[in-house]
Amino acid sequence: MWFTSPENSPTARAGKFCILLHRRYNARDGKWLQISSMNVPRTYFSLVALEDCLLAVGGKHNRVAVSSAEKYTFSTNEWTSVASLPNTLFSHAGNFEST
């Protein structure tokens, strides 16, 4: 299980809540563990769980819509940029369907 939450940051204190703090739930021991933060703090984005990673897509950064996306790799605990969307997108839903 994955969870993201706003953190008390300069951006958040200015009234622009952004996702900086990420946690992973370990079902084996019932504990939440902090994972690395995204490269681009964002709000109103979609977070989709894929087979071996998480994908954060679009959203807003400093109240400006963005087209960027980044991938979190479980095995390395790292976020890396991936291809951006052709246009900005925020307040949207996402889904992954395996074929």
C-alpha positions as CSV (number, residue, x, y, z in Angstrom):
1,M,0.0,0.0,0.0
2,W,1.3,3.5,-0.9
3,F,0.4,6.8,0.6
4,T,1.3,10.4,-0.1
5,S,0.6,13.4,2.0
6,P,1.3,17.2,2.2
7,E,4.3,18.1,4.2
8,N,4.9,21.3,6.2
9,S,7.2,22.9,3.6
10,P,7.8,26.5,2.5
11,T,5.4,25.8,-0.4
12,A,2.8,24.4,2.0
13,R,3.2,27.4,4.4
14,A,2.5,29.7,1.5
15,G,-0.9,28.1,1.0
16,K,0.3,25.8,-1.9
17,F,0.2,22.3,-0.5
18,C,2.4,20.0,-2.4
19,I,3.1,16.3,-2.0
20,L,6.6,15.8,-0.6
21,L,6.3,13.0,1.9
22,H,5.7,9.5,0.7
23,R,5.2,6.4,2.7
24,R,5.0,2.7,2.0
25,Y,3.0,0.3,4.2
26,N,4.8,-3.0,5.0
27,A,2.1,-5.5,5.6
28,R,4.6,-8.0,7.1
29,D,5.2,-5.9,10.2
30,G,2.4,-3.4,10.0
31,K,4.6,-0.3,9.8
32,W,4.7,2.7,7.5
33,L,8.2,3.5,6.0
34,Q,9.2,6.8,4.5
35,I,10.4,6.6,0.9
36,S,12.2,9.2,-1.3
37,S,10.5,12.3,-2.4
38,M,9.5,13.2,-6.0
39,N,11.8,15.4,-8.0
40,V,8.9,17.8,-8.7
41,P,6.6,18.5,-5.7
42,R,3.0,18.4,-7.1
43,T,-0.7,18.6,-6.2
44,Y,-3.7,17.4,-8.1
45,F,-1.8,14.6,-9.8
46,S,-2.5,11.0,-10.5
47,L,-0.5,8.2,-8.8
48,V,-0.8,4.9,-10.5
49,A,0.7,1.6,-9.2
50,L,2.2,-0.5,-12.0
51,E,3.8,-3.9,-11.7
52,D,7.3,-2.7,-10.5
53,C,6.9,1.0,-10.0
54,L,4.6,4.0,-9.3
55,L,3.8,6.6,-11.9
56,A,3.0,10.2,-10.9
57,V,1.4,12.0,-13.8
58,G,0.7,15.7,-14.3
59,G,-0.8,17.9,-11.5
60,K,0.2,21.3,-10.4
61,H,3.5,22.7,-9.1
62,N,3.3,26.1,-7.4
63,R,-0.3,26.4,-8.6
64,V,0.8,26.0,-12.2
65,A,-0.4,23.0,-14.3
66,V,2.4,20.7,-15.4
67,S,2.7,18.0,-18.1
68,S,5.7,16.3,-16.4
69,A,5.6,12.7,-15.1
70,E,8.0,10.6,-13.0
71,K,8.4,7.0,-12.1
72,Y,9.2,5.6,-8.7
73,T,11.2,2.3,-8.8
74,F,10.6,0.1,-5.8
75,S,13.9,-1.7,-6.0
76,T,16.0,1.5,-6.0
77,N,13.8,3.9,-3.9
78,E,14.3,6.5,-6.6
79,W,12.1,8.8,-8.7
80,T,13.2,9.4,-12.3
81,S,11.6,11.7,-14.9
82,V,9.8,10.0,-17.8
83,A,8.3,11.4,-21.0
84,S,6.1,14.4,-20.4
85,L,2.5,14.5,-21.5
86,P,1.8,16.5,-24.7
87,N,-0.3,19.0,-22.7
88,T,-0.8,19.9,-19.0
89,L,-3.2,17.8,-16.9
90,F,-4.4,18.1,-13.4
91,S,-7.3,16.9,-11.2
92,H,-7.6,13.7,-13.2
93,A,-7.8,10.0,-12.4
94,G,-5.5,7.2,-13.5
95,N,-5.7,3.5,-13.9
96,F,-3.5,0.6,-14.9
97,E,-5.0,-2.5,-16.6
98,S,-2.7,-5.4,-17.2
99,T,-3.3,-7.3,-20.5
